[in-house]
């Protein structure tokens, strides 16, 4: 059996867990704090030590893997809702499957001497560049899955968007519309468009933020500008990242905390979000 160094094994799995959690958050549009992601990744890496145990019946490592997924996602996302917890565990497993599948395909094709498998965990003693390449390929695969899932999103229903900022909360009527495909180019987060009048209770925001005041608006309210385009119109829109955004289904009563930005619109219209945020 190949020599396995515990420190390399732990560091490798911290890196992999961090990536898997970030990919899960992206797939489900769920907020994830970096600090919680790091702590969860470190604790989750301890499960990789099962690679040193004798080979067991396939069901036992699978059960350990499932238990690890529950613990890791609970620590990372702080789940309170059972439905959301099951969803996050499922997607965390899905990302594991994609990443592990790519690693296994490489292993079975080339049979490299720097790889070892045991009880569903793997050990790779190779360069950081190679690991980054594997991660990049897996990330693009996850992104492809996300795009497939976003097709045919349901736009029916009545919704409320609850925004929390600086200890204050506002709740606004909202529409799910696939036409809103605006994404913040820096963070990759979807943007929920809200009218400025609905946001006055949580921040002293101008009704029509001007690009020429961008530096001042960023310092005072954390606003920055991103380009947008509609049919026959292009321009810049001010966006900011509140402390928390929750989308509520007025008919079913279901709620979902989402990882998104808020865009400010002067028009007297309901808030608009892309329904892929509900998936």
Helices and strands as residue ranges (DSSP letters): H 6-28, H 34-45, G 46-52, H 58-77, H 82-110, E 115-118, E 121-124, H 128-150, E 159-165, E 168-176, E 190-195, G 196-199, G 211-213, H 214-221, E 224-230, E 233-240, E 244-249, E 255-258, E 260-265, E 271-273, G 275-278
